[in-house]
């Protein structure tokens, strides 16, 4: 029987895969000592030294005891015995030893396989100080060297982001091993965390100085200079976006083989799976992609382009590119707005990476062309109901036309779902379903709910229902499958059937139980039961935990049922409750988590049956908003399309604070225009003007400063028509700010000064309003270089706001004043004032403002020749700018490089 010995971790002996107990104490020490010298003579003197930790009894007694230990060990090992007696010592004759396997793998350069054998800590269950002092460290060093080589190879193949956590652990366990620190710095820098890489260098430099009294070695210093200069290529994270694999996938062996033949080359391959709705294109694509994901170490990108959704616009290529760029490490506010620029950035990021890109549900060739990488060793897999002939002709796409399941495949699918003993009427069932996987899955789900009922009885039901739907049978399988939907739908209880119909009214793309409560005006328990019944019937699927969706054919069918069975008033009521659900959830967030300003002096009404959600923690709010962002955008679009103007502007109005904090703005700027139009239609002209102002703010976030300036000016004129001087001034202040950004500082000063003069002459102006009007004048003066006048105005601004309690306003004023002191060379005063600004922004969690203040603090400390503190401030600022891919990162890198 095969015997396996293991020392790279706890001591283990396996006989035919079964553990053989090794007696504790000196038997373990003896076996471990021999196995660490496999197939080699080990003298009795060495064994005695290890057994008694260098303090043996008399030689005669030691040798006699050793013989007894050997005898006991052999008896314990039995058929697994490997200990052989030689003159003056012993030898362990072994062929299957993890240490030997480890060394052979290292010899051929397979460091990944070699290091996977390590189960350490090595021989942790063997008690011998001498063994762990003399024998274990050399083998551990072999492992560490192999680990360094494996990590080095992983860095070379672009796995930096995946290595950071492992290297953090290794540097903690081996704090003086400089190679690991250098690799950690490279991994951080290559994954876009240059500041963290520089901080790691400061940490190891301090440790070496404290423990050994030395500086980092030449190699580590070279890595530091490489990181500091910015010459380390940022590779970005490795995305893993593929959806969850479908359980019990059957059939399609020919198609799977055909796809697998396309993977693995050195040039870009484009493949397209085409076919009718419900034929299983996405299921096949995801199943295959999951199976070959390890062939694409550069990552896997996925997007549902919604090319054939009757109730929603297809996802634009720009939106899809934005999601891909975020997954590749580009912060939302740094994604180019221009489609061509975004596509170029995307191509450059994936140019040398072996990636798999799955573009699901494409409408036509133009829908996906901007999403195709340039020359790269990757694969693009597209699914579509369109034949995508243009891609085949021009881009060389490899087409794969998917038909319905063969009879044998359909039969196998039913067996996998129901068991072989229940497929007595499989042939008829397959015929009714037309071999369409979606229909078969639905019918199988219904059959599974009645495990004792013969399948033939269910087939009879289906036949009866289909007789009533003969007019729907056009010979097209996608149309005929409505009969299956109808049959499954009629098996639902009344509450679940109503929920299904109303999901056809819901804007989508998915729904939670909490939202379903308001949609159907049910209790939580009732809604949960309805959703459970729909999932069991395969009419809904939980595509991510807690979020439910359905195939677009089913959504169309649900909408048809709603139109046929729900009155217009009932459909409008469900929509109104849905809109109110999100409005009042956002109002609850505003009230609970202390938004900057209260959005409504009086709560708007909500339809009966609306149950908003509540969140105890702000982090939960942010998670909810990110998860619901697609739904919220769909809700806003549908509320405008259906004429729910009040809901349209209120949704955007109340969501603005979260949109501004979380974004990305490219997904939301259009919503402000919708809200402005809706507010105008219902006579909320002041709200409409504010929406125009906020739209200008959003456009500045997207870097479209000329357009933003025009919108700020338009909002100012609208406020003037309403007689709102403060609104008029705010619009002009926004225009002044954009002029500063456009390097037109003198024009900015003229606009800002005129706005300030107008605010001062307003008899109803408050101190806060005048202070707000001063701010853009100060910013223009700072840009021009008139620091003294800027300081005088800033002093007035602070005096006007001394009674304010808003942390944001106080922090903003302190930042402005601290910057002025800095420019005047008053470094100690600058540090004091900027410290107050930093405290305010940290209370708010405003990352950009925090980073700006830290950059300014670094300059102030540099002015005082406190270079270590300057370095610390700039490293923290750089980390934030890098994380958000902000262009200020390059400025801070230059400042760091200038330090002695």
C-alpha positions in Angstrom: 0.0 0.0 0.0 1.3 3.5 -0.8 2.9 5.4 2.1 3.2 9.2 2.2 5.3 11.2 4.7 4.9 14.9 5.5 7.2 17.3 7.4 6.2 20.7 5.8 3.7 21.4 8.5 2.6 19.0 11.4 4.3 15.6 11.2 2.1 13.2 9.3 2.3 9.6 8.0 -0.4 8.4 5.6 -0.9 4.7 4.7 -3.2 4.4 1.7 -4.5 7.8 2.6 -5.3 6.9 6.2 -3.3 8.7 9.0 -0.9 6.5 11.0 -0.6 7.7 14.6 2.9 8.5 15.6 3.6 8.4 19.4 4.2 11.7 21.0 7.5 12.7 22.5 10.9 11.2 21.4 9.3 8.9 18.7 8.2 12.0 16.8 11.6 13.7 17.3 13.3 10.6 15.9 11.1 10.3 12.9 11.3 14.0 12.1 15.1 14.1 12.4 15.4 11.2 9.9 12.8 12.5 7.5 14.6 15.9 7.3 17.6 13.9 5.9 15.7 11.5 3.6 17.5 8.4 2.4 20.7 9.5 4.1 22.7 8.0 7.0 22.1 9.8 10.3 24.6 9.0 13.1 23.5 8.0 16.5 25.3 11.0 18.0 23.1 13.4 15.9 19.9 11.5 16.9 20.9 11.5 20.6 21.5 15.3 20.4 18.1 16.0 18.9 16.3 13.5 21.3 17.7 15.1 24.4 18.0 18.7 23.2 21.8 18.6 23.5 21.9 17.3 27.0 21.9 13.5 26.8 22.5 11.1 29.6 25.6 8.9 29.5 26.5 7.5 26.0 25.6 3.9 26.9 22.3 4.8 28.4 21.5 7.1 25.6 22.2 4.5 22.9 20.2 1.8 24.7 17.3 4.2 25.1 17.6 5.2 21.4 17.3 1.5 20.4 14.1 1.3 22.5 12.7 4.4 20.8 13.4 3.0 17.4 11.7 -0.3 18.3 8.6 1.6 19.6 8.5 3.8 16.5 8.7 0.8 14.1 5.9 -0.9 16.0 3.7 2.2 15.8 4.3 2.7 12.0 3.7 -1.0 11.2 3.5 -1.3 7.4 4.5 2.4 7.1 7.8 1.8 8.7 10.7 3.5 6.9 13.5 3.3 9.6 16.4 1.1 8.7 19.4 0.2 10.9 22.9 1.0 9.7 26.3 0.6 11.4 26.5 3.5 13.9 23.1 5.0 13.0 19.9 4.9 11.0 18.3 5.9 7.7 14.7 6.8 6.6 14.1 5.2 3.2 11.3 7.1 1.6 10.1 7.8 -1.9 6.9 9.8 -1.2 8.0 12.7 1.1 6.6 16.2 0.7 10.1 17.7 1.3 11.5 15.6 -1.7 8.6 16.7 -3.8 9.1 20.3 -2.8 12.8 20.2 -3.8 12.1 18.6 -7.1 9.5 21.2 -8.0 11.8 24.0 -7.1 14.5 22.4 -9.3 12.3 22.6 -12.3 11.1 26.2 -11.5 7.5 25.3 -10.5 7.5 27.5 -7.4 3.7 27.8 -7.2 3.3 24.1 -6.9 6.2 23.8 -4.5 5.0 26.4 -2.1 1.5 24.9 -2.1 3.0 21.9 -0.3 3.8 24.0 2.7 1.3 23.4 5.5 3.4 25.2 8.2 4.4 26.1 10.8 6.9 23.2 10.1 6.8 20.3 12.5 4.7 22.3 14.9 3.7 19.1 16.8 7.3 17.9 17.4 8.8 19.2 20.7 12.6 19.5 20.3 14.5 22.8 20.8 17.5 21.4 19.1 15.5 20.2 16.1 13.8 23.6 15.7 17.1 25.4 16.2 19.3 23.5 13.8 17.1 21.5 11.3 13.9 23.4 10.7 15.4 26.9 9.9 17.3 25.7 6.8 14.2 24.1 5.3 12.1 27.1 6.2 14.7 29.2 4.4 14.3 27.0 1.3 10.5 27.6 1.5 10.9 31.4 1.9 13.2 31.6 -1.1 10.8 29.6 -3.2 8.0 31.9 -2.0 10.0 34.9 -3.0 10.5 33.4 -6.5 6.7 32.5 -6.8 5.6 36.0 -5.7 8.1 37.5 -8.1 6.6 35.5 -11.0 3.1 36.5 -9.9 4.2 40.2 -10.0 5.5 39.7 -13.5 2.2 38.3 -14.7 0.1 41.2 -13.3 -1.3 39.8 -10.1 -0.2 42.7 -7.9 -3.6 43.4 -6.4 -4.1 39.8 -5.4 -0.7 39.7 -3.6 -1.1 42.6 -1.3 -2.9 40.8 1.5 -0.5 37.9 1.4 2.6 40.1 1.5 1.1 42.1 4.3 1.0 38.9 6.3 4.5 37.9 5.3 6.1 41.2 6.2 4.3 40.9 9.6 5.7 37.4 10.1 9.2 38.2 8.7 9.6 41.9 9.5 13.3 42.1 8.7 13.1 40.2 5.4 13.7 43.0 2.9 12.7 41.0 -0.2 9.1 40.7 1.0 9.0 44.4 1.8 10.3 45.2 -1.7 7.7 42.9 -3.2 5.0 44.5 -1.1 6.0 47.9 -2.3 5.9 46.8 -5.9 2.5 45.1 -5.4 1.0 48.2 -3.8 2.5 50.5 -6.5 1.4 48.3 -9.4 -2.2 48.2 -8.0 -2.3 52.0 -7.9 -1.4 52.5 -4.2 1.9 54.4 -4.5 1.3 56.2 -1.2 0.9 53.0 0.7 4.0 51.7 -1.0 6.0 54.7 0.3 4.5 54.2 3.7 5.6 50.6 3.7 9.2 51.7 3.0 9.1 54.1 6.0 7.9 51.2 8.1 10.6 48.8 7.2 13.2 51.5 7.4 12.2 52.3 11.0 12.2 48.6 11.9 15.7 48.0 10.5 17.0 51.0 12.3 15.4 50.0 15.6 16.2 46.3 15.5 19.5 46.2 13.7 20.8 49.8 13.5 21.1 49.7 9.7 19.5 51.3 6.7 17.6 49.3 4.0 19.8 47.5 1.5 20.6 48.7 -2.0 17.8 46.6 -3.6 15.1 47.9 -1.3 16.4 51.4 -1.8 16.2 50.9 -5.5 12.6 49.8 -5.3 11.8 52.9 -3.2 13.3 55.2 -5.8 11.4 53.3 -8.5 8.1 53.9 -6.6 8.9 57.4 -5.7 9.7 58.4 -9.3 6.4 56.9 -10.5 8.1 54.5 -12.9 6.3 51.4 -11.6 3.6 50.6 -14.0 0.1 50.7 -12.4 -1.6 47.5 -13.5 -4.8 48.0 -11.5 -7.1 45.4 -9.8 -8.0 42.1 -11.3 -11.8 42.1 -11.9 -13.9 39.0 -11.3 -17.3 40.0 -12.6 -18.8 36.8 -14.0 -22.3 36.0 -12.6 -22.9 33.0 -10.5 -22.7 29.7 -12.5 -26.0 28.0 -13.2 -26.4 24.8 -11.2 -27.1 21.5 -12.9 -26.1 22.7 -16.4 -26.6 20.0 -18.9 -26.0 19.4 -22.7 -24.4 21.8 -25.1 -21.3 19.7 -25.3 -20.6 20.5 -29.0 -21.0 24.3 -28.3 -18.8 24.1 -25.2 -16.1 22.3 -27.2 -16.3 24.9 -30.0 -15.9 27.7 -27.5 -13.0 26.0 -25.7 -11.1 25.7 -29.0 -11.1 29.5 -29.2 -9.5 30.2 -25.8 -5.8 30.2 -25.2 -4.3 32.0 -28.2 -2.0 35.0 -28.1 -4.2 37.3 -30.2 -7.7 38.7 -29.5 -10.6 36.4 -30.2 -14.2 37.6 -30.6 -17.0 35.0 -30.4 -20.7 35.5 -30.6 -23.5 33.3 -29.4 -26.7 34.1 -31.2 -30.2 32.7 -31.0 -33.8 33.4 -30.0 -35.0 34.6 -26.6 -35.0 32.0 -23.9 -32.7 29.5 -25.8 -30.0 29.7 -23.1 -27.4 32.0 -24.6 -26.5 33.7 -21.3 -26.6 30.4 -19.4 -24.2 28.8 -21.9 -21.9 31.8 -22.0 -21.7 32.1 -18.2 -21.2 28.4 -17.6 -18.4 28.2 -20.2 -16.8 31.4 -19.0 -16.7 30.2 -15.4 -15.1 27.0 -16.5 -12.2 28.7 -18.3 -11.8 31.7 -16.0 -8.4 30.5 -14.8 -7.1 30.8 -18.4 -7.6 34.6 -18.1 -5.4 35.8 -15.2 -5.9 39.4 -16.2 -9.5 39.1 -15.0 -13.1 38.7 -16.3 -15.4 41.6 -17.1 -19.2 41.2 -17.5 -22.1 43.5 -18.4 -25.7 43.0 -19.3 -26.3 45.4 -22.1 -30.1 45.0 -22.0 -30.3 45.1 -25.8 -33.9 43.7 -26.1 -35.6 44.9 -22.9 -39.0 46.2 -23.9 -39.4 48.4 -20.8 -35.9 49.9 -20.4 -33.5 51.6 -22.7 -30.4 49.4 -23.6 -27.3 50.2 -21.6 -25.3 52.7 -23.6 -21.7 51.7 -24.5 -20.5 54.7 -22.5 -22.2 53.4 -19.3 -20.8 49.9 -19.9 -17.3 51.4 -20.4 -17.7 53.4 -17.2 -18.4 50.2 -15.3 -15.5 48.4 -16.9 -13.1 51.3 -16.1 -14.2 51.3 -12.5 -13.6 47.6 -12.2 -10.1 48.2 -13.7 -9.3 50.7 -10.9 -10.4 54.1 -12.4 -12.3 56.2 -9.9 -15.8 57.1 -11.1 -15.1 60.8 -11.2 -12.0 60.2 -13.5 -13.9 58.2 -16.1 -13.8 60.2 -19.4 -17.2 61.5 -20.4 -16.3 61.4 -24.1 -17.0 57.9 -25.5 -14.0 57.8 -27.7 -11.7 58.8 -24.8 -13.2 56.3 -22.5 -12.8 53.6 -25.1 -9.2 54.5 -25.7 -8.5 54.4 -21.9 -10.2 51.0 -21.7 -8.1 49.6 -24.6 -4.9 50.9 -23.0 -5.7 49.3 -19.6 -6.4 45.8 -21.1 -3.8 45.9 -23.8 -1.3 43.4 -22.3 -3.7 41.5 -20.1 -5.2 38.1 -20.9 -8.8 39.0 -20.1 -12.2 37.5 -20.8 -14.9 40.1 -21.6 -18.5 38.8 -21.6 -20.9 41.3 -23.4 -24.4 39.9 -22.7 -27.6 40.8 -24.6 -26.1 43.1 -27.2 -28.6 44.8 -29.6 -26.4 45.1 -32.7 -22.8 45.4 -33.7 -22.6 49.2 -32.9 -23.7 48.4 -29.4 -20.5 46.5 -28.6 -17.8 48.0 -30.9 -16.6 50.6 -28.4 -16.3 47.7 -25.8 -13.9 45.7 -27.9 -10.3 45.7 -26.7 -7.5 46.4 -29.0 -4.8 43.8 -29.9 -4.5 41.7 -26.7 -4.3 38.0 -25.8 -7.9 38.0 -24.6 -11.3 36.8 -25.6 -14.6 38.7 -26.1 -17.8 36.6 -25.9 -21.0 38.3 -27.0 -24.6 37.1 -26.7 -27.4 38.5 -28.8 -30.6 37.8 -30.5 -29.2 39.6 -33.5 -26.9 37.7 -35.9 -24.2 40.4 -35.5 -23.2 39.9 -39.2 -21.3 43.2 -39.2 -18.9 41.9 -36.5 -18.4 38.7 -38.4 -17.5 40.5 -41.6 -15.5 43.4 -40.2 -14.1 42.2 -36.9 -13.7 38.5 -37.6 -16.2 37.4 -35.0 -16.5 33.6 -34.7 -20.3 33.0 -34.8 -22.1 30.2 -32.9 -25.8 30.0 -33.6 -27.6 28.4 -30.7 -30.7 26.3 -31.4 -33.2 24.8 -28.9 -32.1 21.7 -27.0 -31.9 18.4 -28.8 -34.4 15.8 -27.5 -31.6 14.0 -25.7 -30.4 17.2 -24.0 -33.9 18.2 -23.0 -34.4 14.7 -21.6 -31.2 15.0 -19.6 -32.2 18.4 -18.3 -35.5 17.0 -17.0 -33.7 14.1 -15.3 -31.3 16.5 -13.6 -34.2 18.5 -12.2 -36.7 15.7 -11.4 -34.9 12.4 -11.2 -35.0 9.5 -13.7 -38.1 7.9 -12.0 -40.3 10.9 -12.8 -39.8 11.4 -16.6 -42.6 9.1 -17.7 -44.1 11.8 -19.9 -40.8 13.5 -20.9 -41.4 13.3 -24.7 -44.7 15.1 -24.5 -43.4 17.7 -22.1 -40.4 18.4 -24.4 -42.8 18.8 -27.3 -45.0 21.2 -25.5 -41.9 23.3 -24.4 -40.4 23.2 -27.9 -37.0 22.3 -26.5 -36.6 25.8 -25.1 -34.5 25.7 -21.9 -36.4 28.6 -20.3 -39.7 26.8 -20.7 -38.3 23.4 -19.6 -36.9 25.0 -16.5 -40.2 26.6 -15.6 -42.2 23.4 -16.1 -39.6 21.4 -14.2 -39.8 23.9 -11.3 -43.6 23.4 -11.2 -43.2 19.6 -11.3 -40.7 19.7 -8.4 -43.3 21.5 -6.2 -45.6 18.4 -6.6 -43.1 15.5 -6.1 -45.8 12.8 -5.8 -47.8 13.8 -8.8 -47.1 12.0 -12.1 -45.6 14.1 -14.7 -48.2 13.0 -17.2 -50.9 14.8 -15.1 -48.9 18.1 -15.4 -48.6 17.5 -19.1 -52.3 17.2 -19.4 -52.8 20.5 -17.6 -50.4 22.1 -20.0 -52.2 20.7 -23.0 -55.5 22.0 -21.8 -54.1 25.5 -21.3 -52.4 25.4 -24.7 -55.7 24.6 -26.3 -57.0 27.9 -25.0 -54.0 29.7 -26.5 -53.9 28.2 -30.0 -54.1 31.7 -31.4 -50.8 32.5 -29.9 -49.1 29.6 -31.6 -47.4 31.2 -34.6 -44.8 28.5 -35.1 -42.2 30.7 -33.5 -40.9 29.0 -30.4 -40.4 32.4 -28.5 -44.2 33.1 -29.1 -45.4 29.6 -28.4 -43.6 29.5 -25.1 -46.2 32.0 -23.8 -48.3 28.9 -23.3 -45.8 27.6 -20.8 -45.8 30.9 -19.0 -49.5 31.0 -18.9 -49.7 27.4 -17.5 -47.1 28.2 -14.8 -48.7 31.5 -14.0 -52.1 29.9 -13.4 -50.6 27.6 -10.8 -49.7 30.5 -8.6 -51.7 31.5 -5.6 -53.7 34.8 -6.0 -51.2 36.9 -4.0 -48.1 35.6 -5.8 -49.9 36.0 -9.2 -50.6 39.6 -8.4 -47.0 40.2 -7.3 -45.9 38.7 -10.6 -48.1 41.1 -12.6 -46.9 44.1 -10.6 -43.3 43.2 -11.2 -44.2 43.8 -14.8 -45.1 47.3 -13.8 -42.0 47.9 -11.7 -39.3 49.8 -13.5 -36.6 47.1 -12.8 -34.0 46.0 -13.4 -34.5 44.0 -10.1 -36.3 44.3 -6.8 -35.9 43.6 -3.1 -38.4 42.2 -0.7 -38.5 45.6 1.0 -39.4 47.3 -2.3 -41.9 44.6 -3.1 -43.7 45.4 0.2 -44.6 48.8 -1.1 -45.1 47.7 -4.7 -47.9 45.4 -3.7 -49.0 47.1 -0.5 -48.3 43.9 1.6 -46.8 43.1 4.9 -43.1 42.0 4.9 -44.2 38.4 5.6 -46.7 38.4 2.8 -44.2 39.8 0.4 -41.6 37.3 1.4 -44.0 34.5 0.8 -44.9 35.8 -2.6 -41.3 36.1 -3.7 -40.5 32.7 -2.4 -43.4 31.2 -4.4 -42.2 33.0 -7.5 -38.7 31.8 -7.1 -39.8 28.2 -6.6 -41.9 28.5 -9.8 -38.7 29.7 -11.6 -40.6 33.0 -12.5 -38.1 35.0 -10.4 -34.4 34.3 -9.6 -32.2 35.7 -6.8 -29.3 36.8 -9.1 -27.4 38.4 -6.1 -28.3 37.9 -2.5 -31.5 39.7 -1.6 -32.1 41.0 -5.1 -34.6 39.3 -7.5 -35.0 39.5 -11.2 -36.6 37.6 -14.1 -35.9 36.8 -17.7 -36.9 39.6 -20.1 -39.4 37.3 -21.8 -41.1 36.8 -18.4 -41.0 40.5 -17.7 -42.8 41.1 -21.0 -45.4 38.5 -20.1 -45.8 39.9 -16.6 -46.5 43.4 -18.1 -49.0 41.9 -20.5 -50.8 40.2 -17.6 -50.8 43.4 -15.6 -52.3 45.3 -18.6 -55.0 42.5 -19.0 -55.9 41.9 -15.4 -55.1 45.1 -13.4 -57.1 48.3 -13.9 -55.2 51.5 -14.9 -55.8 52.8 -11.4 -54.3 49.7 -9.8 -51.2 49.9 -12.1 -50.8 53.6 -11.3 -51.2 52.9 -7.6 -48.4 50.3 -7.7 -46.2 52.8 -9.5 -47.0 55.6 -7.1 -46.2 53.4 -4.1 -42.9 52.4 -5.7 -42.0 56.0 -6.3 -43.0 57.0 -2.8 -41.1 54.0 -1.4 -37.8 55.5 -2.6 -38.7 59.1 -1.8 -39.6 58.4 1.8 -36.7 56.0 2.2 -34.4 58.9 1.2 -36.2 61.3 3.5 -35.7 58.9 6.4 -32.0 58.8 5.5 -31.9 62.6 5.5 -33.6 62.8 8.9 -31.6 60.1 10.6 -28.1 60.7 9.3 -27.9 64.5 9.4 -27.6 65.5 5.8 -26.0 68.9 5.2 -29.4 70.6 4.7 -33.0 69.4 5.3 -34.6 69.0 1.9 -38.2 69.4 2.8 -39.8 71.7 5.5 -42.8 69.4 5.3 -42.9 65.8 4.2 -44.7 65.2 0.9 -47.6 62.7 1.1 -47.2 59.0 0.5 -49.6 56.6 -1.0 -51.3 54.2 1.4 -49.4 50.9 1.6 -46.0 52.6 1.2 -43.4 51.3 3.7 -40.0 53.1 3.4 -36.8 51.4 4.6 -34.7 52.7 7.5 -31.0 52.2 8.2 -29.2 52.5 11.6 -25.7 53.0 10.1 -24.5 55.4 7.4 -22.5 52.6 5.9 -25.7 50.7 5.3 -27.2 53.7 3.6 -24.2 53.9 1.2 -24.5 50.1 0.5 -28.2 50.5 -0.2 -27.7 53.4 -2.5 -25.0 51.6 -4.5 -27.2 48.5 -4.8 -30.3 50.5 -5.7 -28.7 53.0 -8.1 -29.8 51.3 -11.3 -33.4 50.9 -9.9 -33.5 54.6 -8.8 -32.4 55.8 -12.3 -35.1 53.5 -13.8 -37.6 54.9 -11.3 -36.8 58.5 -12.2 -37.0 57.8 -15.9 -40.3 56.0 -15.6 -41.8 58.6 -13.3 -41.1 61.2 -15.9 -42.3 59.1 -18.8 -45.6 58.3 -16.9 -46.2 61.9 -16.0 -45.5 61.6 -12.2 -43.8 65.0 -12.2 -44.0 65.6 -8.5 -42.2 62.3 -7.9 -39.6 63.0 -10.6 -38.3 66.2 -9.1 -38.7 65.1 -5.5 -36.7 61.8 -6.1 -33.8 63.7 -7.6 -34.0 66.6 -5.0 -33.8 64.3 -2.0 -31.2 61.9 -3.5 -28.8 64.7 -4.5 -26.7 64.5 -1.4 -26.0 60.8 -1.9 -25.5 61.2 -5.6 -22.9 63.9 -4.9 -21.1 61.8 -2.4 -21.2 58.4 -4.2 -22.0 59.1 -7.9 -20.7 58.4 -10.4 -22.0 61.6 -11.9 -21.9 60.4 -15.5 -24.9 58.1 -14.5 -26.9 60.9 -12.9 -26.4 64.3 -14.7 -29.4 63.6 -17.0 -31.6 63.1 -14.0 -31.2 66.7 -12.9 -32.5 67.9 -16.3 -35.5 65.6 -15.9 -36.1 67.0 -12.4 -35.8 70.6 -13.7 -38.4 70.0 -16.4 -40.8 68.2 -14.0 -40.5 70.9 -11.4 -41.3 73.6 -14.0 -44.3 71.7 -15.2 -45.9 71.6 -11.7 -45.0 75.3 -11.0 -42.1 74.6 -8.6 -40.0 77.3 -10.3 -37.6 77.9 -7.4 -36.9 74.1 -7.3 -36.4 74.1 -11.0 -33.9 76.9 -10.7 -32.1 75.0 -8.0 -32.0 71.9 -10.2 -30.5 74.0 -13.0 -27.8 75.1 -10.5 -27.2 71.5 -9.3 -27.0 70.3 -12.9 -24.2 72.8 -13.4 -22.5 71.4 -10.3 -22.8 67.9 -11.8 -21.4 69.0 -15.1 -18.3 70.5 -13.4 -17.8 67.0 -11.7 -17.6 65.7 -15.3 -15.0 68.2 -16.3 -17.2 70.1 -18.8 -16.4 73.5 -17.4 -17.5 75.7 -20.4 -20.9 74.0 -20.4 -21.1 74.2 -16.6 -20.4 78.0 -16.8 -23.3 78.4 -19.2 -25.6 76.5 -16.9 -24.5 78.5 -13.8 -25.2 81.7 -15.8 -28.6 80.4 -16.9 -29.6 79.5 -13.3 -28.5 82.9 -12.2 -30.8 84.6 -14.8 -33.7 82.3 -13.8 -33.3 83.3 -10.2 -33.2 86.9 -11.2 -36.6 86.5 -12.9 -37.9 85.0 -9.7 -36.5 88.0 -7.7 -34.2 85.7 -5.7 -31.1 87.7 -5.2 -29.2 85.1 -3.3 -29.9 82.4 -5.9 -28.8 84.9 -8.6 -25.5 85.4 -6.7 -24.9 81.7 -6.2 -25.3 81.2 -9.9 -22.7 83.9 -10.6 -20.4 82.5 -8.0 -20.5 79.2 -9.7 -19.7 80.9 -13.0 -16.7 82.6 -11.3 -15.4 79.3 -10.0 -15.5 77.7 -13.5 -13.6 80.7 -14.9 -10.9 80.1 -12.3 -10.6 76.5 -13.4 -10.4 77.7 -17.0 -7.4 79.9 -16.2 -9.5 83.1 -16.7 -8.8 84.4 -13.2 -9.2 88.1 -13.9 -12.6 87.5 -15.6 -13.5 85.4 -12.6 -12.6 88.3 -10.2 -14.9 90.7 -12.1 -17.8 88.3 -12.1 -17.3 87.3 -8.4 -16.9 91.0 -7.3 -20.1 92.0 -9.1 -22.0 89.1 -7.4 -20.6 90.2 -4.0 -21.7 93.8 -4.6 -25.2 92.6 -5.5 -25.4 90.5 -2.4 -24.3 93.4 -0.2 -26.9 95.7 -1.6 -29.7 93.2 -0.9 -31.6 94.5 2.2 -32.7 91.0 3.1 -29.2 89.4 2.9 -28.0 87.3 5.8 -24.5 87.2 7.2 -24.1 83.7 5.8 -25.2 84.7 2.3 -22.7 87.5 2.2 -20.0 85.2 3.5 -20.8 82.7 0.7 -20.5 85.5 -1.9 -17.1 86.5 -0.5 -15.7 83.0 -1.1 -15.3 83.1 -4.9 -13.7 86.6 -4.7 -11.1 85.2 -2.3 -10.4 82.2 -4.6 -10.0 84.5 -7.6 -7.6 86.7 -5.6 -5.6 83.7 -4.5 -5.2 82.6 -8.2 -4.1 86.1 -9.2 -1.7 86.2 -6.2 -3.2 89.1 -4.3 -2.8 87.3 -0.9 -3.1 90.4 1.4 -6.5 91.4 0.0 -7.6 87.8 0.1 -6.7 87.6 3.8 -8.6 90.8 4.6 -11.7 89.4 2.8 -11.3 86.0 4.5 -11.1 87.6 7.9 -14.4 89.3 7.1 -15.9 86.0 5.9 -14.9 84.2 9.1 -16.4 87.0 11.2 -19.7 86.8 9.4 -19.8 83.0 9.9 -18.5 82.9 13.5 -21.9 81.8 14.8 -22.4 79.1 12.3 -22.4 75.5 13.4 -22.1 73.7 10.1 -18.8 71.7 10.1 -18.6 71.9 6.3 -18.8 75.8 6.2 -16.4 76.2 9.0 -13.9 73.7 7.5 -14.2 75.5 4.1 -13.4 78.9 5.6 -10.5 77.5 7.6 -9.1 75.9 4.5 -9.2 79.2 2.7 -7.6 81.1 5.5 -4.9 78.4 6.1 -4.0 78.5 2.4 -3.6 82.3 2.5 -1.3 82.1 5.5 0.7 79.4 3.6 1.1 81.6 0.6 2.2 84.5 2.8 4.9 82.3 4.4 3.2 82.2 7.8 3.7 78.5 8.2 2.9 78.0 11.9 -0.4 80.0 11.6 -1.2 78.0 8.5 -0.7 74.7 10.3 -2.9 75.8 13.2 -5.8 76.9 10.9 -5.5 74.0 8.5 -5.7 71.7 11.5 -9.2 73.1 12.3 -10.2 72.6 8.7 -9.0 69.0 8.7 -11.0 68.2 11.9 -14.2 69.5 10.2 -13.7 67.6 7.0 -12.9 64.4 8.8 -16.1 64.7 10.7 -17.9 64.9 7.4 -15.8 62.2 5.7 -15.2 64.3 2.6 -12.2 62.5 1.0 -11.3 65.2 -1.5 -11.3 68.1 1.0 -9.3 66.0 3.5 -6.7 65.2 0.9 -6.5 68.9 -0.2 -5.9 70.0 3.4 -3.2 67.3 4.0 -1.4 68.5 0.8 -1.5 72.1 2.2 -0.3 70.9 5.6 2.6 69.1 3.9 3.6 72.4 2.2 3.4 74.2 5.5 5.6 71.6 7.3 8.1 71.8 4.4 8.2 75.5 4.8 9.3 74.9 8.4 11.9 72.3 7.2 10.0 69.5 9.0 10.5 67.1 6.1 9.4 64.0 7.9 6.0 65.5 8.8 5.7 66.9 5.3 6.4 63.4 3.9 3.8 61.9 6.2 1.1 64.4 5.1 1.8 64.0 1.4 1.8 60.2 1.6 -1.7 60.2 3.1 -2.9 62.7 0.5 -1.3 60.8 -2.3 -3.1 57.6 -1.2 -6.5 59.3 -1.4 -5.8 60.9 -4.8 -4.4 57.6 -6.2 -7.4 55.7 -5.0 -9.7 58.1 -6.8 -7.4 58.4 -9.8 -7.3 62.2 -9.3 -4.8 64.2 -11.4 -3.5 65.9 -8.2 -1.7 62.6 -7.5 1.0 63.6 -10.0 1.5 66.9 -8.2 1.9 65.2 -4.8 4.4 62.7 -6.3 6.5 65.6 -7.5 6.3 67.2 -4.1 7.4 64.0 -2.4 10.3 63.6 -4.8 11.5 67.1 -3.9 12.0 66.2 -0.2 15.6 65.6 0.9 
